[in-house]
């Protein structure tokens, strides 16, 4: 398999270049030739002899006698299917154009230029409802700028996926990431049905709390911050990174020796991790913010970095680089990130690190957190359904579907005079068919943390044995073991919604 080894060396080299270019787009630290780097990946996966080698290997290698080689070949085949769409020049060029426009877009409010993070802060915190609405509506300018390109990108992804024999692009994405679609549908439908009564009551209560008949998209974060959030004073923004390091040390990570770099930037994400070279170079950015949400986002991105730097497999195709669809299961990667994010929600951490009084911690765990999880669940379900509607029907009509689904799924008013927003969301461009991964990440994190509490006690956030448990069971194997088996290996049971549902209850 010398030829396969050379292919993997080329694969890693190309992924490193994509990682560097992607980092530069959002950090502003250097040139960002995404088109050029994507061409390297395209050449690798468009070579028919490379695919023939993989298909021949899949047909002849016995997984029982050589499980690692069989797994490498299996992931290569997933990548060939995934890249057959994403590595098409007319698709990746369009995607790059959208990414660069989104990253560099200049927003305006009241005729003045304003940072994306400042708009978000107004929507979260300003008591002036009219100003919140104008700040939220400012996103429609970016949506309008993307209105031709994003539907075209969706149409081209769908067309290429159908050429390959898939129902559409989401069907391809689920299959190559080893996501069981019937199980996923049953799980998400069950969660939504169980949570809907509580969520509907919460929406009615929040509307009353701010004196409106019905909440709109520019109201919900503000209302939640007023009634269902711990005070920001317990989470000073300038201490977030130091508290992150303190927590990492407490659970057993030698954090100062890890090849992880951090930057604060105004980016179109809450946070963003870029594993440039696994395991030796990973970096993450966070958008300047405040409060507990800033902490959980920062911890979450650090969790992505931990998974990368403690990946111990030799073969590049199994290191879970994210730039080729099929090389990893995003739901699992997001789950590993959210395991770290969840530390900033644990009762023991809130008491010992954030200094939240025990009675307020109890209220947070029994009142605030279930409400936050319900709001997040229906937000993610909305975004997922908007995207799937765009892929299953006409992406040109997705704006009207956005309005309809906002009212049906999130139970929020979307006035007719407001312009569509969905095209402004970078995930539809950069990380297509991704929203379900954040819901699954919550399931994974809840199940893992229940396991940590069972093994290490209620004060697991300060137990130095936790790091070895995470490294051995969840990080080190990389993609040499399917993600579902890693969950069983680490928690003793297959992934189920039970632990997550106990938080929502």
LOLOBA-93621 format. One record per residue (C-alpha): residue in three letters; x, y, z. Coordinates in pm, whole numbers, padded with zeros to 5 digits, always signed. Example, Ala and Ser with C-alpha at 12.3 -4.5 7.8 and 13.67 -1.06 7.14 Angstrom:
BEGIN
ALA+01230-00450+00780;SER+01367-00106+00714;
end
This chain:
BEGIN
UNK+00000+00000+00000;UNK+00288+00236-00072;UNK+00069+00421-00323;UNK-00201+00471-00058;UNK+00060+00610+00182;UNK+00171+00865-00078;UNK-00191+00963-00137;UNK-00232+01025+00235;UNK+00081+01240+00249;UNK-00063+01450-00035;UNK-00401+01456+00142;UNK-00245+01592+00461;UNK-00039+01851+00277;UNK-00346+01983+00096;UNK-00550+01993+00416;UNK-00278+02189+00594;UNK-00281+02449+00317;UNK-00661+02476+00335;UNK-00636+02518+00711;UNK-00378+02795+00680;UNK-00584+02978+00417;UNK-00904+02942+00620;UNK-00733+03074+00932;UNK-00605+03373+00737;UNK-00952+03455+00603;UNK-01089+03501+00954;UNK-00778+03609+01146;UNK-00649+03850+00882;UNK-00294+03728+00944;UNK-00194+03652+00586;UNK-00301+03565+00230;UNK-00597+03334+00187;UNK-00575+03150-00144;UNK-00863+02910-00085;UNK-00914+02853-00457;UNK-00553+02745-00502;UNK-00557+02516-00201;UNK-00889+02365-00303;UNK-00740+02282-00643;UNK-00486+02058-00469;UNK-00764+01859-00307;UNK-00957+01853-00633;UNK-00660+01706-00821;UNK-00620+01433-00561;UNK-00982+01326-00572;UNK-01039+01371-00945;UNK-00765+01123-01030;UNK-00955+00814-01150;UNK-00660+00585-01075;UNK-00666+00694-00710;UNK-01031+00606-00679;UNK-00978+00275-00858;UNK-00705+00188-00607;UNK-00939+00257-00317;UNK-01233+00067-00464;UNK-01011-00233-00536;UNK-00882-00224-00179;UNK-01230-00204-00031;UNK-01327-00512-00231;UNK-01026-00721-00127;UNK-00910-00618+00222;UNK-01065-00818+00506;UNK-01160-00591+00801;UNK-01108-00883+01040;UNK-00747-00942+00942;UNK-00643-00580+00879;UNK-00899-00351+01045;UNK-00692-00031+01020;UNK-00626-00067+00648;UNK-00991-00153+00590;UNK-01097+00155+00785;UNK-00857+00377+00592;UNK-01002+00255+00265;UNK-01357+00301+00391;UNK-01292+00664+00485;UNK-01115+00721+00153;UNK-01426+00600-00028;UNK-01644+00834+00179;UNK-01410+01119+00089;UNK-01421+01038-00281;UNK-01800+01059-00269;UNK-01797+01380-00065;UNK-01530+01550-00271;UNK-01701+01458-00595;UNK-01930+01750-00513;UNK-01718+01986-00305;UNK-01405+01964-00522;UNK-01583+02058-00845;UNK-01429+02392-00957;UNK-01761+02565-01031;UNK-01878+02470-00680;UNK-01573+02550-00470;UNK-01511+02877-00658;UNK-01866+02988-00581;UNK-01831+02877-00220;UNK-01504+03070-00182;UNK-01661+03384-00324;UNK-01944+03359-00072;UNK-01705+03290+00217;UNK-01492+03592+00137;UNK-01794+03819+00097;UNK-01941+03704+00430;UNK-01610+03737+00617;UNK-01540+04086+00485;UNK-01892+04230+00471;UNK-01938+04581+00609;UNK-02257+04624+00808;UNK-02427+04959+00864;UNK-02673+05085+01122;UNK-02822+05433+01106;UNK-02594+05520+00816;UNK-02277+05430+01007;UNK-02045+05132+00973;UNK-02078+04887+01260;UNK-01908+04561+01355;UNK-02100+04236+01339;UNK-02027+04175+01708;UNK-02172+04516+01798;UNK-02494+04437+01610;UNK-02518+04109+01796;UNK-02465+04285+02128;UNK-02751+04526+02055;UNK-02985+04236+01973;UNK-02883+04056+02290;UNK-02886+04343+02535;UNK-03040+04674+02429;UNK-03375+04758+02596;UNK-03482+04970+02295;UNK-03695+04727+02094;UNK-03687+04945+01785;UNK-03309+04957+01791;UNK-03290+04581+01840;UNK-03511+04536+01535;UNK-03297+04768+01321;UNK-02979+04588+01436;UNK-03130+04250+01352;UNK-03257+04381+01017;UNK-02906+04498+00924;UNK-02826+04137+00839;UNK-03064+04150+00544;UNK-02807+04352+00347;UNK-02566+04057+00351;UNK-02852+03820+00271;UNK-02939+04034-00029;UNK-02576+04034-00147;UNK-02579+03651-00136;UNK-02924+03609-00289;UNK-02802+03494-00629;UNK-02490+03303-00532;UNK-02617+03089-00243;UNK-02921+02941-00422;UNK-02694+02873-00720;UNK-02445+02694-00492;UNK-02726+02479-00350;UNK-02856+02394-00697;UNK-02509+02290-00813;UNK-02444+02079-00505;UNK-02776+01903-00554;UNK-02721+01843-00924;UNK-02378+01689-00871;UNK-02500+01469-00584;UNK-02781+01338-00804;UNK-02532+01260-01080;UNK-02358+01035-00826;UNK-02680+00848-00748;UNK-02782+01022-00425;UNK-03127+01165-00364;UNK-02980+01511-00311;UNK-02682+01674-00142;UNK-02810+01621+00216;UNK-02851+01250+00141;UNK-02486+01235+00033;UNK-02371+01436+00336;UNK-02549+01210+00585;UNK-02423+00890+00427;UNK-02056+00980+00397;UNK-02054+01102+00759;UNK-02199+00772+00878;UNK-02517+00928+01012;UNK-02818+00696+01022;UNK-03095+00911+00875;UNK-03396+00717+01010;UNK-03242+00718+01360;UNK-03166+01089+01330;UNK-03521+01173+01221;UNK-03677+00967+01502;UNK-03446+01122+01759;UNK-03499+01483+01656;UNK-03875+01443+01610;UNK-03900+01283+01954;UNK-03699+01560+02119;UNK-03905+01832+01954;UNK-04238+01672+02046;UNK-04134+01624+02408;UNK-03997+01978+02444;UNK-04270+02169+02256;UNK-04519+02221+02544;UNK-04249+02365+02769;UNK-04108+02574+02487;UNK-04448+02718+02388;UNK-04517+02814+02750;UNK-04173+02974+02771;UNK-04234+03184+02458;UNK-04561+03310+02601;UNK-04398+03390+02935;UNK-04105+03571+02773;UNK-04337+03783+02559;UNK-04523+03892+02870;UNK-04199+03965+03053;UNK-04099+04232+02799;UNK-04451+04361+02737;UNK-04520+04236+02385;UNK-04797+04017+02251;UNK-04562+03793+02056;UNK-04185+03762+02038;UNK-03994+03842+01719;UNK-03640+03725+01629;UNK-03492+04045+01775;UNK-03662+03984+02111;UNK-03576+03634+02219;UNK-03211+03677+02320;UNK-03294+03998+02506;UNK-03583+03836+02694;UNK-03380+03529+02780;UNK-03093+03739+02914;UNK-03334+03927+03140;UNK-03505+03625+03287;UNK-03305+03308+03231;UNK-02938+03392+03251;UNK-02681+03414+03525;UNK-02554+03770+03578;UNK-02260+03866+03355;UNK-02070+03978+03665;UNK-01984+03614+03736;UNK-01824+03583+03391;UNK-01584+03873+03328;UNK-01481+03857+02962;UNK-01119+03947+03037;UNK-01085+03637+03258;UNK-01237+03384+03017;UNK-00911+03250+02875;UNK-00740+03232+03213;UNK-01035+03047+03364;UNK-01031+02814+03066;UNK-00667+02730+03132;UNK-00736+02688+03502;UNK-01016+02443+03428;UNK-00806+02250+03177;UNK-00527+02214+03432;UNK-00773+02106+03701;UNK-00898+01813+03492;UNK-00545+01703+03404;UNK-00439+01873+03080;UNK-00088+02022+03066;UNK-00239+02317+02890;UNK+00068+02541+02866;UNK+00253+02277+02664;UNK-00022+02224+02407;UNK+00016+02357+02049;UNK-00304+02561+02071;UNK-00324+02929+01976;UNK-00612+03166+02048;UNK-00725+03495+01894;UNK-01018+03732+01951;UNK-01169+03858+01624;UNK-01493+03999+01482;UNK-01595+03689+01286;UNK-01926+03557+01148;UNK-01926+03277+01409;UNK-01944+03279+01787;UNK-01615+03091+01772;UNK-01415+02897+01517;UNK-01144+02634+01550;UNK-00898+02559+01270;UNK-00694+02241+01312;UNK-00417+02333+01072;UNK-00188+02035+01126;UNK-00314+01747+01339;UNK-00191+01699+01607;UNK+00081+01967+01604;UNK-00092+02298+01523;UNK-00446+02402+01607;UNK-00589+02750+01653;UNK-00919+02900+01751;UNK-01088+03237+01730;UNK-01371+03370+01941;UNK-01598+03664+01869;UNK-01578+03927+02144;UNK-01884+03888+02363;UNK-01987+03878+02726;UNK-02142+03660+02994;UNK-02165+03287+03035;UNK-02230+03234+02663;UNK-01887+03379+02586;UNK-01736+03127+02827;UNK-01921+02826+02690;UNK-01826+02926+02333;UNK-01460+02972+02429;UNK-01456+02638+02611;UNK-01630+02474+02314;UNK-01365+02590+02068;UNK-01094+02475+02306;UNK-01264+02134+02302;UNK-01218+02118+01925;UNK-00850+02194+01980;UNK-00815+01923+02245;UNK-00956+01662+02010;UNK-00706+01764+01743;UNK-00391+01778+01956;UNK-00461+01444+02127;UNK-00545+01254+01808;UNK-00290+00972+01812;UNK-00348+00785+01485;UNK-00063+00772+01236;UNK-00260+00781+00913;UNK-00369+01127+00785;UNK-00698+01001+00645;UNK-00796+00897+01000;UNK-00695+01224+01173;UNK-01034+01383+01102;UNK-00933+01686+00903;UNK-01256+01872+00833;UNK-01191+02011+00486;UNK-01304+01707+00287;UNK-01659+01584+00337;UNK-01641+01224+00455;UNK-01313+01250+00647;UNK-01491+01292+00979;UNK-01836+01295+01135;UNK-01907+01654+01227;UNK-02165+01557+01490;UNK-01896+01373+01684;UNK-01642+01655+01651;UNK-01900+01906+01771;UNK-01985+01668+02054;UNK-01623+01658+02167;UNK-01614+02037+02157;UNK-01935+02061+02356;UNK-01797+01824+02621;UNK-01550+02102+02698;UNK-01819+02370+02670;UNK-02033+02185+02919;UNK-01775+02234+03196;UNK-01883+02600+03214;UNK-02240+02482+03285;UNK-02159+02222+03553;UNK-02276+02301+03903;UNK-01936+02226+04058;UNK-01757+02457+03812;UNK-02006+02739+03860;UNK-01958+02726+04237;UNK-01581+02680+04249;UNK-01454+02879+03950;UNK-01725+03135+03867;UNK-01816+03189+04233;UNK-02191+03158+04177;UNK-02374+03110+04511;UNK-02508+02755+04562;UNK-02874+02864+04569;UNK-02832+03048+04238;UNK-02652+02748+04088;UNK-02951+02532+04184;UNK-03188+02775+04017;UNK-02969+02785+03707;UNK-02967+02407+03674;UNK-03340+02364+03735;UNK-03483+02676+03563;UNK-03237+02869+03350;UNK-03053+02584+03178;UNK-03365+02389+03068;UNK-03502+02711+02917;UNK-03174+02784+02740;UNK-03158+02431+02600;UNK-03517+02451+02475;UNK-03455+02784+02299;UNK-03136+02651+02143;UNK-03304+02328+02032;UNK-03580+02505+01840;UNK-03338+02758+01692;UNK-03129+02474+01552;UNK-03434+02285+01430;UNK-03546+02597+01245;UNK-03212+02650+01072;UNK-03196+02281+00981;UNK-03544+02283+00833;UNK-03480+02602+00634;UNK-03173+02442+00481;UNK-03335+02107+00407;UNK-03627+02292+00249;UNK-03382+02481+00027;UNK-03225+02153-00088;UNK-03549+01957-00128;UNK-03749+02228-00308;UNK-03656+02549-00478;UNK-03380+02738-00301;UNK-03515+03050-00474;UNK-03829+03026-00256;UNK-03641+02966+00070;UNK-03702+03321+00193;UNK-04075+03259+00219;UNK-04009+02922+00381;UNK-03786+03102+00633;UNK-04076+03327+00729;UNK-04320+03037+00754;UNK-04087+02809+00950;UNK-03982+03085+01190;UNK-04344+03110+01295;UNK-04414+02734+01292;UNK-04095+02603+01453;UNK-03964+02885+01675;UNK-04310+03031+01737;UNK-04177+03378+01657;UNK-04336+03656+01456;UNK-04165+03734+01124;UNK-04337+04047+00990;UNK-04409+04061+00617;UNK-04211+04382+00577;UNK-03891+04219+00702;UNK-03660+04089+00430;UNK-03528+03730+00433;UNK-03220+03662+00641;UNK-03121+03305+00574;UNK-02865+03378+00300;UNK-02660+03585+00546;UNK-02586+03282+00760;UNK-02238+03154+00680;UNK-02316+02796+00778;UNK-02527+02739+00466;UNK-02222+02833+00260;UNK-01924+02702+00455;UNK-02074+02409+00649;UNK-02373+02278+00457;UNK-02614+02033+00619;UNK-02461+02099+00959;UNK-02733+02214+01200;UNK-02831+01868+01324;UNK-02471+01824+01441;UNK-02518+02087+01711;UNK-02823+01907+01845;UNK-02637+01576+01843;UNK-02340+01747+02009;UNK-02569+01835+02299;UNK-02675+01471+02329;UNK-02312+01358+02322;UNK-02197+01614+02580;UNK-02483+01537+02817;UNK-02415+01163+02799;UNK-02039+01205+02843;UNK-02081+01438+03141;UNK-02323+01198+03309;UNK-02052+00935+03264;UNK-01784+01165+03407;UNK-02000+01233+03710;UNK-02065+00861+03757;UNK-01692+00781+03741;UNK-01533+01082+03910;UNK-01807+01228+04127;UNK-01999+01553+04145;UNK-01674+01754+04142;UNK-01546+01609+03814;UNK-01452+01956+03685;UNK-01157+01954+03925;UNK-01060+01586+03901;UNK-00721+01542+03726;UNK-00817+01192+03604;UNK-01076+01333+03364;UNK-00822+01427+03095;UNK-00689+01074+03058;UNK-01044+00941+03030;UNK-01123+01185+02750;UNK-00793+01134+02569;UNK-00800+00755+02576;UNK-01164+00698+02492;UNK-01263+00990+02273;UNK-00963+01173+02123;UNK-00677+00931+02061;UNK-00848+00680+01827;UNK-00929+00939+01563;UNK-01143+00793+01288;UNK-00987+00449+01323;UNK-01307+00361+01509;UNK-01654+00471+01388;UNK-01791+00756+01597;UNK-02081+00551+01732;UNK-01837+00293+01869;UNK-01631+00565+02036;UNK-01943+00679+02222;UNK-02002+00323+02343;UNK-01635+00283+02434;UNK-01635+00604+02639;UNK-01978+00593+02804;UNK-02066+00224+02806;UNK-02380+00272+02597;UNK-02488+00384+02252;UNK-02588+00745+02203;UNK-02938+00815+02331;UNK-03131+01135+02407;UNK-03194+01037+02770;UNK-02925+01251+02938;UNK-03007+01553+02720;UNK-03379+01511+02789;UNK-03310+01511+03163;UNK-03164+01861+03124;UNK-03462+01978+02920;UNK-03714+01833+03168;
end
